[in-house]
Amino acid sequence: MKKYKIGALVSGGGTNLQSIIDACESGSIQGEVAVVISSKKDAFALERAKKRNIPAVFIDRKQCKDINEFSQKVSAELKKRNVHLVCLAGFLLKLSPSLVKEYKNRILNVHPALLPAFGGEGMFGHHVHEAVLASGAKFTGPTVHFVDEDYDRGPIILQAVVPVLDDDCADSLGKRVLAQEHKIYPEAIRLFCENKLEVVGRRVIRRL
């Protein structure tokens, strides 16, 4: 089976990136991480890539006049390595519409809540978990989805349910959600690389 080349976009520690790398190396994902691109110079995710001899690239948003120029530089790095699938792994910038269109239904993201609830601009990390707790919701969990032009609105691929406990704080809840992210993100990528996902309108259908 053909191995897809994966490009990972990161901004932080890269624990989801690590789960993807591990799944590729174990053979559970028929793909390989061909490049890791970070919007932050000191992101530990870059070190994770270097430890596995994966090309690690820092693109400084501040040196770009706008997000379009930044996205063009990202696109150039992806094309250089014939990347077919782009995975956002703790990536905190919104990509340009042109890049999203270029990789239509080939950009995945994992969000730490059950979309369409608790999504949108500014909803990431502990902000999400604090909002979940403040709402009184009894369940939360991560969502893997395709990326479109709007924050957290793309077609949903996989979700996992995490109970909200009475004594939860944002940190404790976040840790349990993250543990599920590490399971369902590689699984969604596996399904993509095996050509088992079909987008039909707003729905993602799993092929047998």
Secondary structure, DSSP 8 states (H G I E B T S, - for coil): ---EEEEEEESS--HHHHHHHHHHHHTSSSEEEEEEEESSTT-HHHHHHHHTT--EEE--GGGSSSHHHHHHHHHHHHHHTT--EEEEES--S---HHHHHHTTT-EEEEESS-TTTT-STT--THHHHHHHHHHT-SEE--EEEE--SSTT-S-EEEE--EE--TT--HHHHHHHHHHHHHHHHHHHHHHHHTT-EEEETTEEEE--
